[in-house]
Amino acid sequence: MYNDNMSDLIRKAKNEYHNKWRKQNPEKVQQAQNRYWEKKAREMQERSK
């Protein structure tokens, strides 16, 4: 019981922190998304060869 409840509290605290960070750093979020999708596109091109 304690473990489950603490895990929920930890998860909620992390989510709150990350949501706040994303709101304060939209350009960094966008850069990370762009890097991710560029990497995925390169991987798909390599697979199709």
C-alpha positions in Angstrom: 0.0 0.0 0.0 2.7 2.5 1.0 4.7 1.7 -2.1 1.8 2.1 -4.5 0.8 5.4 -2.9 4.3 6.7 -2.9 4.8 5.7 -6.5 1.7 7.6 -7.5 3.0 10.7 -5.6 6.4 10.4 -7.2 4.8 10.0 -10.7 2.5 13.0 -10.1 5.4 15.2 -8.9 7.6 14.2 -11.9 4.7 14.9 -14.3 4.0 18.3 -12.8 7.7 19.2 -13.0 8.0 18.1 -16.6 4.8 19.9 -17.7 6.0 23.1 -16.1 9.4 22.7 -17.8 7.8 22.1 -21.2 5.7 25.2 -20.8 8.8 27.3 -20.0 11.0 25.7 -22.7 8.9 25.2 -25.9 11.9 25.8 -28.2 13.8 23.0 -26.5 10.8 20.7 -26.7 10.5 21.5 -30.4 14.2 20.9 -31.0 14.0 17.5 -29.3 11.0 16.5 -31.4 12.7 17.5 -34.6 15.8 15.5 -33.7 13.7 12.5 -32.9 11.8 12.6 -36.2 14.9 13.3 -38.3 16.6 10.3 -36.7 13.5 8.1 -37.4 13.4 9.3 -41.0 17.0 8.4 -41.5 16.4 4.9 -39.9 13.5 4.3 -42.3 15.5 5.3 -45.3 18.3 3.0 -44.3 15.8 0.1 -43.8 14.2 0.6 -47.2 17.6 0.3 -49.0 
